[in-house]
Amino acid sequence: MITLTLPEWILALLGVHLAILLVLSIFYVVRRLRWTPRRRATPFIFRCSVCGHVYLDRRNVPMAECAKCGNMNESIKDI
Ligand SMILES: [Zn+2]
């Protein structure tokens, strides 16, 4: 059995609570990054300058990566 003094117990409880807060904050940050309102967002049209692939991206970003060749392209226009 582990015998801890009172300050060690306080430090251990503080560490456990900080670990729980860290895990929860990482969970909510990852969940917010993965969740995007795809139905409400207006898609942006991109045409690849290398391979000519036309694709949509619903994120409001100035440049998006082509799914076929990986080239970064600017948006043509939004719908
Ligand atoms: Zn491409």
PDB file of the backbone (N, CA, C, O) and the ligand in Angstrom, with CONECT records:
HET     ZN  A 101       1
ATOM      1  N   MET A   1       0.840  -1.189   0.000  1.00  0.00           N
ATOM      2  CA  MET A   1       0.000   0.000   0.000  1.00  0.00           C
ATOM      3  C   MET A   1       0.873   1.236   0.000  1.00  0.00           C
ATOM      4  O   MET A   1       1.937   1.274   0.617  1.00  0.00           O
ATOM      5  N   ILE A   2       0.397   2.242  -0.706  1.00  0.00           N
ATOM      6  CA  ILE A   2       1.147   3.497  -0.791  1.00  0.00           C
ATOM      7  C   ILE A   2       0.719   4.400   0.357  1.00  0.00           C
ATOM      8  O   ILE A   2      -0.464   4.689   0.538  1.00  0.00           O
ATOM      9  N   THR A   3       1.692   4.829   1.113  1.00  0.00           N
ATOM     10  CA  THR A   3       1.387   5.762   2.205  1.00  0.00           C
ATOM     11  C   THR A   3       1.843   7.141   1.797  1.00  0.00           C
ATOM     12  O   THR A   3       3.011   7.355   1.471  1.00  0.00           O
ATOM     13  N   LEU A   4       0.918   8.069   1.819  1.00  0.00           N
ATOM     14  CA  LEU A   4       1.209   9.445   1.419  1.00  0.00           C
ATOM     15  C   LEU A   4       0.907  10.377   2.575  1.00  0.00           C
ATOM     16  O   LEU A   4      -0.012  10.150   3.363  1.00  0.00           O
ATOM     17  N   THR A   5       1.689  11.414   2.654  1.00  0.00           N
ATOM     18  CA  THR A   5       1.413  12.439   3.656  1.00  0.00           C
ATOM     19  C   THR A   5       0.359  13.386   3.101  1.00  0.00           C
ATOM     20  O   THR A   5       0.003  13.299   1.926  1.00  0.00           O
ATOM     21  N   LEU A   6      -0.135  14.276   3.927  1.00  0.00           N
ATOM     22  CA  LEU A   6      -1.211  15.179   3.506  1.00  0.00           C
ATOM     23  C   LEU A   6      -0.803  16.061   2.322  1.00  0.00           C
ATOM     24  O   LEU A   6      -1.574  16.160   1.367  1.00  0.00           O
ATOM     25  N   PRO A   7       0.378  16.712   2.334  1.00  0.00           N
ATOM     26  CA  PRO A   7       0.745  17.498   1.142  1.00  0.00           C
ATOM     27  C   PRO A   7       0.874  16.646  -0.111  1.00  0.00           C
ATOM     28  O   PRO A   7       0.566  17.113  -1.208  1.00  0.00           O
ATOM     29  N   GLU A   8       1.324  15.408   0.034  1.00  0.00           N
ATOM     30  CA  GLU A   8       1.401  14.531  -1.134  1.00  0.00           C
ATOM     31  C   GLU A   8       0.008  14.179  -1.648  1.00  0.00           C
ATOM     32  O   GLU A   8      -0.200  14.099  -2.859  1.00  0.00           O
ATOM     33  N   TRP A   9      -0.940  13.970  -0.750  1.00  0.00           N
ATOM     34  CA  TRP A   9      -2.325  13.718  -1.173  1.00  0.00           C
ATOM     35  C   TRP A   9      -2.888  14.911  -1.929  1.00  0.00           C
ATOM     36  O   TRP A   9      -3.556  14.756  -2.951  1.00  0.00           O
ATOM     37  N   ILE A  10      -2.611  16.105  -1.414  1.00  0.00           N
ATOM     38  CA  ILE A  10      -3.116  17.315  -2.073  1.00  0.00           C
ATOM     39  C   ILE A  10      -2.490  17.439  -3.453  1.00  0.00           C
ATOM     40  O   ILE A  10      -3.180  17.755  -4.423  1.00  0.00           O
ATOM     41  N   LEU A  11      -1.206  17.196  -3.547  1.00  0.00           N
ATOM     42  CA  LEU A  11      -0.550  17.258  -4.851  1.00  0.00           C
ATOM     43  C   LEU A  11      -1.074  16.181  -5.791  1.00  0.00           C
ATOM     44  O   LEU A  11      -1.252  16.432  -6.983  1.00  0.00           O
ATOM     45  N   ALA A  12      -1.321  14.993  -5.269  1.00  0.00           N
ATOM     46  CA  ALA A  12      -1.840  13.912  -6.114  1.00  0.00           C
ATOM     47  C   ALA A  12      -3.234  14.249  -6.616  1.00  0.00           C
ATOM     48  O   ALA A  12      -3.532  14.046  -7.794  1.00  0.00           O
ATOM     49  N   LEU A  13      -4.100  14.764  -5.734  1.00  0.00           N
ATOM     50  CA  LEU A  13      -5.452  15.149  -6.166  1.00  0.00           C
ATOM     51  C   LEU A  13      -5.394  16.286  -7.172  1.00  0.00           C
ATOM     52  O   LEU A  13      -6.140  16.291  -8.152  1.00  0.00           O
ATOM     53  N   LEU A  14      -4.514  17.247  -6.937  1.00  0.00           N
ATOM     54  CA  LEU A  14      -4.362  18.349  -7.892  1.00  0.00           C
ATOM     55  C   LEU A  14      -3.903  17.829  -9.251  1.00  0.00           C
ATOM     56  O   LEU A  14      -4.401  18.265 -10.289  1.00  0.00           O
ATOM     57  N   GLY A  15      -2.959  16.901  -9.240  1.00  0.00           N
ATOM     58  CA  GLY A  15      -2.486  16.327 -10.497  1.00  0.00           C
ATOM     59  C   GLY A  15      -3.574  15.565 -11.219  1.00  0.00           C
ATOM     60  O   GLY A  15      -3.683  15.653 -12.442  1.00  0.00           O
ATOM     61  N   VAL A  16      -4.389  14.810 -10.475  1.00  0.00           N
ATOM     62  CA  VAL A  16      -5.481  14.050 -11.092  1.00  0.00           C
ATOM     63  C   VAL A  16      -6.494  15.015 -11.709  1.00  0.00           C
ATOM     64  O   VAL A  16      -6.945  14.811 -12.836  1.00  0.00           O
ATOM     65  N   HIS A  17      -6.848  16.064 -10.969  1.00  0.00           N
ATOM     66  CA  HIS A  17      -7.813  17.033 -11.508  1.00  0.00           C
ATOM     67  C   HIS A  17      -7.254  17.745 -12.727  1.00  0.00           C
ATOM     68  O   HIS A  17      -7.980  17.956 -13.699  1.00  0.00           O
ATOM     69  N   LEU A  18      -5.994  18.119 -12.699  1.00  0.00           N
ATOM     70  CA  LEU A  18      -5.400  18.771 -13.880  1.00  0.00           C
ATOM     71  C   LEU A  18      -5.370  17.819 -15.067  1.00  0.00           C
ATOM     72  O   LEU A  18      -5.577  18.240 -16.205  1.00  0.00           O
ATOM     73  N   ALA A  19      -5.115  16.547 -14.812  1.00  0.00           N
ATOM     74  CA  ALA A  19      -5.112  15.572 -15.908  1.00  0.00           C
ATOM     75  C   ALA A  19      -6.504  15.426 -16.495  1.00  0.00           C
ATOM     76  O   ALA A  19      -6.657  15.327 -17.713  1.00  0.00           O
ATOM     77  N   ILE A  20      -7.520  15.413 -15.641  1.00  0.00           N
ATOM     78  CA  ILE A  20      -8.903  15.321 -16.132  1.00  0.00           C
ATOM     79  C   ILE A  20      -9.247  16.552 -16.964  1.00  0.00           C
ATOM     80  O   ILE A  20      -9.851  16.432 -18.030  1.00  0.00           O
ATOM     81  N   LEU A  21      -8.863  17.742 -16.482  1.00  0.00           N
ATOM     82  CA  LEU A  21      -9.132  18.962 -17.248  1.00  0.00           C
ATOM     83  C   LEU A  21      -8.405  18.936 -18.586  1.00  0.00           C
ATOM     84  O   LEU A  21      -8.965  19.358 -19.598  1.00  0.00           O
ATOM     85  N   LEU A  22      -7.182  18.453 -18.608  1.00  0.00           N
ATOM     86  CA  LEU A  22      -6.420  18.376 -19.857  1.00  0.00           C
ATOM     87  C   LEU A  22      -7.106  17.432 -20.843  1.00  0.00           C
ATOM     88  O   LEU A  22      -7.254  17.766 -22.018  1.00  0.00           O
ATOM     89  N   VAL A  23      -7.519  16.269 -20.379  1.00  0.00           N
ATOM     90  CA  VAL A  23      -8.178  15.304 -21.262  1.00  0.00           C
ATOM     91  C   VAL A  23      -9.496  15.873 -21.786  1.00  0.00           C
ATOM     92  O   VAL A  23      -9.803  15.727 -22.969  1.00  0.00           O
ATOM     93  N   LEU A  24     -10.279  16.521 -20.916  1.00  0.00           N
ATOM     94  CA  LEU A  24     -11.546  17.106 -21.359  1.00  0.00           C
ATOM     95  C   LEU A  24     -11.327  18.226 -22.366  1.00  0.00           C
ATOM     96  O   LEU A  24     -12.058  18.322 -23.352  1.00  0.00           O
ATOM     97  N   SER A  25     -10.334  19.072 -22.132  1.00  0.00           N
ATOM     98  CA  SER A  25     -10.098  20.174 -23.071  1.00  0.00           C
ATOM     99  C   SER A  25      -9.634  19.642 -24.419  1.00  0.00           C
ATOM    100  O   SER A  25     -10.042  20.161 -25.458  1.00  0.00           O
ATOM    101  N   ILE A  26      -8.785  18.613 -24.424  1.00  0.00           N
ATOM    102  CA  ILE A  26      -8.357  18.013 -25.695  1.00  0.00           C
ATOM    103  C   ILE A  26      -9.559  17.393 -26.401  1.00  0.00           C
ATOM    104  O   ILE A  26      -9.697  17.518 -27.618  1.00  0.00           O
ATOM    105  N   PHE A  27     -10.430  16.724 -25.640  1.00  0.00           N
ATOM    106  CA  PHE A  27     -11.612  16.109 -26.233  1.00  0.00           C
ATOM    107  C   PHE A  27     -12.496  17.152 -26.912  1.00  0.00           C
ATOM    108  O   PHE A  27     -12.940  16.944 -28.041  1.00  0.00           O
ATOM    109  N   TYR A  28     -12.757  18.273 -26.233  1.00  0.00           N
ATOM    110  CA  TYR A  28     -13.650  19.274 -26.811  1.00  0.00           C
ATOM    111  C   TYR A  28     -12.991  20.005 -27.973  1.00  0.00           C
ATOM    112  O   TYR A  28     -13.673  20.370 -28.930  1.00  0.00           O
ATOM    113  N   VAL A  29     -11.683  20.226 -27.910  1.00  0.00           N
ATOM    114  CA  VAL A  29     -10.996  20.877 -29.037  1.00  0.00           C
ATOM    115  C   VAL A  29     -11.053  19.977 -30.265  1.00  0.00           C
ATOM    116  O   VAL A  29     -11.331  20.453 -31.366  1.00  0.00           O
ATOM    117  N   VAL A  30     -10.794  18.683 -30.092  1.00  0.00           N
ATOM    118  CA  VAL A  30     -10.828  17.758 -31.231  1.00  0.00           C
ATOM    119  C   VAL A  30     -12.251  17.652 -31.766  1.00  0.00           C
ATOM    120  O   VAL A  30     -12.451  17.614 -32.980  1.00  0.00           O
ATOM    121  N   ARG A  31     -13.235  17.604 -30.886  1.00  0.00           N
ATOM    122  CA  ARG A  31     -14.620  17.507 -31.341  1.00  0.00           C
ATOM    123  C   ARG A  31     -15.036  18.758 -32.109  1.00  0.00           C
ATOM    124  O   ARG A  31     -15.753  18.662 -33.105  1.00  0.00           O
ATOM    125  N   ARG A  32     -14.596  19.921 -31.660  1.00  0.00           N
ATOM    126  CA  ARG A  32     -14.947  21.151 -32.366  1.00  0.00           C
ATOM    127  C   ARG A  32     -14.245  21.215 -33.717  1.00  0.00           C
ATOM    128  O   ARG A  32     -14.817  21.729 -34.679  1.00  0.00           O
ATOM    129  N   LEU A  33     -13.033  20.711 -33.809  1.00  0.00           N
ATOM    130  CA  LEU A  33     -12.325  20.726 -35.081  1.00  0.00           C
ATOM    131  C   LEU A  33     -12.977  19.776 -36.076  1.00  0.00           C
ATOM    132  O   LEU A  33     -13.044  20.075 -37.268  1.00  0.00           O
ATOM    133  N   ARG A  34     -13.454  18.641 -35.596  1.00  0.00           N
ATOM    134  CA  ARG A  34     -14.046  17.655 -36.506  1.00  0.00           C
ATOM    135  C   ARG A  34     -15.453  18.041 -36.912  1.00  0.00           C
ATOM    136  O   ARG A  34     -15.894  17.684 -38.005  1.00  0.00           O
ATOM    137  N   TRP A  35     -16.180  18.768 -36.052  1.00  0.00           N
ATOM    138  CA  TRP A  35     -17.559  19.119 -36.360  1.00  0.00           C
ATOM    139  C   TRP A  35     -17.587  20.403 -37.157  1.00  0.00           C
ATOM    140  O   TRP A  35     -17.081  21.427 -36.700  1.00  0.00           O
ATOM    141  N   THR A  36     -18.175  20.364 -38.355  1.00  0.00           N
ATOM    142  CA  THR A  36     -18.366  21.563 -39.153  1.00  0.00           C
ATOM    143  C   THR A  36     -19.791  21.537 -39.668  1.00  0.00           C
ATOM    144  O   THR A  36     -20.269  20.478 -40.075  1.00  0.00           O
ATOM    145  N   PRO A  37     -20.479  22.649 -39.666  1.00  0.00           N
ATOM    146  CA  PRO A  37     -21.856  22.679 -40.162  1.00  0.00           C
ATOM    147  C   PRO A  37     -21.883  22.594 -41.675  1.00  0.00           C
ATOM    148  O   PRO A  37     -22.041  23.609 -42.353  1.00  0.00           O
ATOM    149  N   ARG A  38     -21.729  21.390 -42.213  1.00  0.00           N
ATOM    150  CA  ARG A  38     -21.556  21.200 -43.643  1.00  0.00           C
ATOM    151  C   ARG A  38     -22.811  21.559 -44.436  1.00  0.00           C
ATOM    152  O   ARG A  38     -22.692  22.015 -45.574  1.00  0.00           O
ATOM    153  N   ARG A  39     -23.977  21.376 -43.893  1.00  0.00           N
ATOM    154  CA  ARG A  39     -25.183  21.658 -44.658  1.00  0.00           C
ATOM    155  C   ARG A  39     -25.436  23.147 -44.779  1.00  0.00           C
ATOM    156  O   ARG A  39     -26.023  23.598 -45.763  1.00  0.00           O
ATOM    157  N   ARG A  40     -25.006  23.913 -43.801  1.00  0.00           N
ATOM    158  CA  ARG A  40     -25.268  25.335 -43.836  1.00  0.00           C
ATOM    159  C   ARG A  40     -24.138  26.113 -44.499  1.00  0.00           C
ATOM    160  O   ARG A  40     -24.352  27.233 -44.964  1.00  0.00           O
ATOM    161  N   ALA A  41     -22.955  25.545 -44.548  1.00  0.00           N
ATOM    162  CA  ALA A  41     -21.824  26.276 -45.105  1.00  0.00           C
ATOM    163  C   ALA A  41     -21.916  26.314 -46.622  1.00  0.00           C
ATOM    164  O   ALA A  41     -22.289  25.332 -47.264  1.00  0.00           O
ATOM    165  N   THR A  42     -21.572  27.455 -47.177  1.00  0.00           N
ATOM    166  CA  THR A  42     -21.568  27.606 -48.621  1.00  0.00           C
ATOM    167  C   THR A  42     -20.281  27.019 -49.169  1.00  0.00           C
ATOM    168  O   THR A  42     -19.195  27.373 -48.708  1.00  0.00           O
ATOM    169  N   PRO A  43     -20.386  26.112 -50.163  1.00  0.00           N
ATOM    170  CA  PRO A  43     -19.148  25.510 -50.679  1.00  0.00           C
ATOM    171  C   PRO A  43     -18.398  26.468 -51.590  1.00  0.00           C
ATOM    172  O   PRO A  43     -19.000  27.302 -52.267  1.00  0.00           O
ATOM    173  N   PHE A  44     -17.128  26.343 -51.598  1.00  0.00           N
ATOM    174  CA  PHE A  44     -16.263  27.108 -52.473  1.00  0.00           C
ATOM    175  C   PHE A  44     -15.744  26.188 -53.569  1.00  0.00           C
ATOM    176  O   PHE A  44     -15.424  25.027 -53.316  1.00  0.00           O
ATOM    177  N   ILE A  45     -15.663  26.714 -54.785  1.00  0.00           N
ATOM    178  CA  ILE A  45     -15.222  25.920 -55.922  1.00  0.00           C
ATOM    179  C   ILE A  45     -13.733  26.164 -56.142  1.00  0.00           C
ATOM    180  O   ILE A  45     -13.266  27.303 -56.135  1.00  0.00           O
ATOM    181  N   PHE A  46     -13.012  25.089 -56.332  1.00  0.00           N
ATOM    182  CA  PHE A  46     -11.584  25.170 -56.615  1.00  0.00           C
ATOM    183  C   PHE A  46     -11.299  24.407 -57.899  1.00  0.00           C
ATOM    184  O   PHE A  46     -11.878  23.344 -58.124  1.00  0.00           O
ATOM    185  N   ARG A  47     -10.437  24.918 -58.727  1.00  0.00           N
ATOM    186  CA  ARG A  47      -9.982  24.188 -59.911  1.00  0.00           C
ATOM    187  C   ARG A  47      -8.466  24.089 -59.819  1.00  0.00           C
ATOM    188  O   ARG A  47      -7.765  25.086 -59.651  1.00  0.00           O
ATOM    189  N   CYS A  48      -7.987  22.870 -59.932  1.00  0.00           N
ATOM    190  CA  CYS A  48      -6.556  22.628 -59.796  1.00  0.00           C
ATOM    191  C   CYS A  48      -5.830  23.162 -61.028  1.00  0.00           C
ATOM    192  O   CYS A  48      -6.218  22.876 -62.161  1.00  0.00           O
ATOM    193  N   SER A  49      -4.784  23.932 -60.798  1.00  0.00           N
ATOM    194  CA  SER A  49      -4.019  24.493 -61.912  1.00  0.00           C
ATOM    195  C   SER A  49      -3.062  23.467 -62.511  1.00  0.00           C
ATOM    196  O   SER A  49      -2.508  23.710 -63.583  1.00  0.00           O
ATOM    197  N   VAL A  50      -2.854  22.341 -61.859  1.00  0.00           N
ATOM    198  CA  VAL A  50      -1.937  21.315 -62.361  1.00  0.00           C
ATOM    199  C   VAL A  50      -2.695  20.249 -63.140  1.00  0.00           C
ATOM    200  O   VAL A  50      -2.368  19.976 -64.295  1.00  0.00           O
ATOM    201  N   CYS A  51      -3.710  19.639 -62.516  1.00  0.00           N
ATOM    202  CA  CYS A  51      -4.395  18.516 -63.157  1.00  0.00           C
ATOM    203  C   CYS A  51      -5.783  18.876 -63.657  1.00  0.00           C
ATOM    204  O   CYS A  51      -6.403  18.063 -64.342  1.00  0.00           O
ATOM    205  N   GLY A  52      -6.303  20.067 -63.342  1.00  0.00           N
ATOM    206  CA  GLY A  52      -7.602  20.492 -63.835  1.00  0.00           C
ATOM    207  C   GLY A  52      -8.782  19.940 -63.064  1.00  0.00           C
ATOM    208  O   GLY A  52      -9.928  20.141 -63.467  1.00  0.00           O
ATOM    209  N   HIS A  53      -8.532  19.251 -61.973  1.00  0.00           N
ATOM    210  CA  HIS A  53      -9.602  18.673 -61.160  1.00  0.00           C
ATOM    211  C   HIS A  53     -10.417  19.797 -60.516  1.00  0.00           C
ATOM    212  O   HIS A  53      -9.851  20.722 -59.934  1.00  0.00           O
ATOM    213  N   VAL A  54     -11.740  19.714 -60.622  1.00  0.00           N
ATOM    214  CA  VAL A  54     -12.637  20.690 -60.003  1.00  0.00           C
ATOM    215  C   VAL A  54     -13.223  20.056 -58.748  1.00  0.00           C
ATOM    216  O   VAL A  54     -13.734  18.937 -58.784  1.00  0.00           O
ATOM    217  N   TYR A  55     -13.142  20.783 -57.643  1.00  0.00           N
ATOM    218  CA  TYR A  55     -13.611  20.214 -56.383  1.00  0.00           C
ATOM    219  C   TYR A  55     -14.184  21.311 -55.516  1.00  0.00           C
ATOM    220  O   TYR A  55     -13.947  22.497 -55.748  1.00  0.00           O
ATOM    221  N   LEU A  56     -14.941  20.902 -54.513  1.00  0.00           N
ATOM    222  CA  LEU A  56     -15.591  21.817 -53.585  1.00  0.00           C
ATOM    223  C   LEU A  56     -14.941  21.692 -52.220  1.00  0.00           C
ATOM    224  O   LEU A  56     -14.459  20.628 -51.830  1.00  0.00           O
ATOM    225  N   ASP A  57     -14.939  22.803 -51.507  1.00  0.00           N
ATOM    226  CA  ASP A  57     -14.511  22.787 -50.112  1.00  0.00           C
ATOM    227  C   ASP A  57     -15.406  23.744 -49.355  1.00  0.00           C
ATOM    228  O   ASP A  57     -15.548  24.908 -49.732  1.00  0.00           O
ATOM    229  N   ARG A  58     -16.003  23.257 -48.298  1.00  0.00           N
ATOM    230  CA  ARG A  58     -16.952  24.081 -47.549  1.00  0.00           C
ATOM    231  C   ARG A  58     -16.275  24.943 -46.502  1.00  0.00           C
ATOM    232  O   ARG A  58     -16.929  25.794 -45.900  1.00  0.00           O
ATOM    233  N   ARG A  59     -15.006  24.754 -46.270  1.00  0.00           N
ATOM    234  CA  ARG A  59     -14.314  25.585 -45.295  1.00  0.00           C
ATOM    235  C   ARG A  59     -14.015  26.938 -45.920  1.00  0.00           C
ATOM    236  O   ARG A  59     -13.767  27.029 -47.122  1.00  0.00           O
ATOM    237  N   ASN A  60     -14.038  27.966 -45.127  1.00  0.00           N
ATOM    238  CA  ASN A  60     -13.742  29.310 -45.602  1.00  0.00           C
ATOM    239  C   ASN A  60     -12.234  29.538 -45.517  1.00  0.00           C
ATOM    240  O   ASN A  60     -11.741  30.240 -44.633  1.00  0.00           O
ATOM    241  N   VAL A  61     -11.522  28.932 -46.453  1.00  0.00           N
ATOM    242  CA  VAL A  61     -10.074  29.038 -46.485  1.00  0.00           C
ATOM    243  C   VAL A  61      -9.659  29.624 -47.830  1.00  0.00           C
ATOM    244  O   VAL A  61     -10.331  29.372 -48.830  1.00  0.00           O
ATOM    245  N   PRO A  62      -8.582  30.394 -47.890  1.00  0.00           N
ATOM    246  CA  PRO A  62      -8.176  31.003 -49.154  1.00  0.00           C
ATOM    247  C   PRO A  62      -7.662  29.982 -50.164  1.00  0.00           C
ATOM    248  O   PRO A  62      -7.810  30.173 -51.371  1.00  0.00           O
ATOM    249  N   MET A  63      -7.060  28.902 -49.676  1.00  0.00           N
ATOM    250  CA  MET A  63      -6.516  27.895 -50.578  1.00  0.00           C
ATOM    251  C   MET A  63      -6.882  26.519 -50.042  1.00  0.00           C
ATOM    252  O   MET A  63      -6.927  26.295 -48.832  1.00  0.00           O
ATOM    253  N   ALA A  64      -7.145  25.593 -50.980  1.00  0.00           N
ATOM    254  CA  ALA A  64      -7.468  24.225 -50.580  1.00  0.00           C
ATOM    255  C   ALA A  64      -6.639  23.260 -51.418  1.00  0.00           C
ATOM    256  O   ALA A  64      -6.269  23.548 -52.557  1.00  0.00           O
ATOM    257  N   GLU A  65      -6.362  22.115 -50.823  1.00  0.00           N
ATOM    258  CA  GLU A  65      -5.504  21.133 -51.473  1.00  0.00           C
ATOM    259  C   GLU A  65      -6.315  20.267 -52.427  1.00  0.00           C
ATOM    260  O   GLU A  65      -7.408  19.808 -52.098  1.00  0.00           O
ATOM    261  N   CYS A  66      -5.754  20.053 -53.625  1.00  0.00           N
ATOM    262  CA  CYS A  66      -6.391  19.176 -54.607  1.00  0.00           C
ATOM    263  C   CYS A  66      -6.344  17.743 -54.084  1.00  0.00           C
ATOM    264  O   CYS A  66      -5.323  17.289 -53.568  1.00  0.00           O
ATOM    265  N   ALA A  67      -7.468  17.041 -54.226  1.00  0.00           N
ATOM    266  CA  ALA A  67      -7.546  15.668 -53.720  1.00  0.00           C
ATOM    267  C   ALA A  67      -6.770  14.704 -54.601  1.00  0.00           C
ATOM    268  O   ALA A  67      -6.374  13.633 -54.140  1.00  0.00           O
ATOM    269  N   LYS A  68      -6.546  15.066 -55.867  1.00  0.00           N
ATOM    270  CA  LYS A  68      -5.874  14.146 -56.778  1.00  0.00           C
ATOM    271  C   LYS A  68      -4.358  14.302 -56.755  1.00  0.00           C
ATOM    272  O   LYS A  68      -3.630  13.314 -56.665  1.00  0.00           O
ATOM    273  N   CYS A  69      -3.877  15.560 -56.838  1.00  0.00           N
ATOM    274  CA  CYS A  69      -2.429  15.740 -56.947  1.00  0.00           C
ATOM    275  C   CYS A  69      -1.825  16.446 -55.744  1.00  0.00           C
ATOM    276  O   CYS A  69      -0.602  16.464 -55.602  1.00  0.00           O
ATOM    277  N   GLY A  70      -2.644  17.029 -54.871  1.00  0.00           N
ATOM    278  CA  GLY A  70      -2.111  17.653 -53.675  1.00  0.00           C
ATOM    279  C   GLY A  70      -1.657  19.081 -53.863  1.00  0.00           C
ATOM    280  O   GLY A  70      -1.085  19.664 -52.942  1.00  0.00           O
ATOM    281  N   ASN A  71      -1.891  19.668 -55.030  1.00  0.00           N
ATOM    282  CA  ASN A  71      -1.495  21.049 -55.273  1.00  0.00           C
ATOM    283  C   ASN A  71      -2.450  21.990 -54.536  1.00  0.00           C
ATOM    284  O   ASN A  71      -3.646  21.711 -54.439  1.00  0.00           O
ATOM    285  N   MET A  72      -1.927  23.102 -54.017  1.00  0.00           N
ATOM    286  CA  MET A  72      -2.759  24.085 -53.344  1.00  0.00           C
ATOM    287  C   MET A  72      -3.306  25.052 -54.386  1.00  0.00           C
ATOM    288  O   MET A  72      -2.552  25.584 -55.200  1.00  0.00           O
ATOM    289  N   ASN A  73      -4.643  25.284 -54.362  1.00  0.00           N
ATOM    290  CA  ASN A  73      -5.279  26.141 -55.354  1.00  0.00           C
ATOM    291  C   ASN A  73      -6.147  27.177 -54.678  1.00  0.00           C
ATOM    292  O   ASN A  73      -6.663  26.967 -53.580  1.00  0.00           O
ATOM    293  N   GLU A  74      -6.301  28.313 -55.366  1.00  0.00           N
ATOM    294  CA  GLU A  74      -7.178  29.360 -54.863  1.00  0.00           C
ATOM    295  C   GLU A  74      -8.605  29.108 -55.331  1.00  0.00           C
ATOM    296  O   GLU A  74      -8.830  28.445 -56.343  1.00  0.00           O
ATOM    297  N   SER A  75      -9.558  29.639 -54.589  1.00  0.00           N
ATOM    298  CA  SER A  75     -10.961  29.450 -54.929  1.00  0.00           C
ATOM    299  C   SER A  75     -11.320  30.232 -56.193  1.00  0.00           C
ATOM    300  O   SER A  75     -10.837  31.344 -56.405  1.00  0.00           O
ATOM    301  N   ILE A  76     -12.169  29.638 -57.025  1.00  0.00           N
ATOM    302  CA  ILE A  76     -12.624  30.310 -58.247  1.00  0.00           C
ATOM    303  C   ILE A  76     -13.738  31.278 -57.897  1.00  0.00           C
ATOM    304  O   ILE A  76     -13.631  32.481 -58.137  1.00  0.00           O
ATOM    305  N   LYS A  77     -14.795  30.751 -57.334  1.00  0.00           N
ATOM    306  CA  LYS A  77     -15.893  31.571 -56.847  1.00  0.00           C
ATOM    307  C   LYS A  77     -16.711  30.739 -55.897  1.00  0.00           C
ATOM    308  O   LYS A  77     -16.646  29.510 -55.910  1.00  0.00           O
ATOM    309  N   ASP A  78     -17.488  31.422 -55.064  1.00  0.00           N
ATOM    310  CA  ASP A  78     -18.376  30.679 -54.186  1.00  0.00           C
ATOM    311  C   ASP A  78     -19.759  30.659 -54.795  1.00  0.00           C
ATOM    312  O   ASP A  78     -20.120  31.545 -55.569  1.00  0.00           O
ATOM    313  N   ILE A  79     -20.529  29.649 -54.446  1.00  0.00           N
ATOM    314  CA  ILE A  79     -21.876  29.476 -54.992  1.00  0.00           C
ATOM    315  C   ILE A  79     -22.845  30.422 -54.306  1.00  0.00           C
ATOM    316  O   ILE A  79     -24.033  30.429 -54.627  1.00  0.00           O
TER     317      ILE A  79
HETATM  318 ZN    ZN A 101      -4.709  18.570 -58.912  1.00  0.00          ZN2+
END
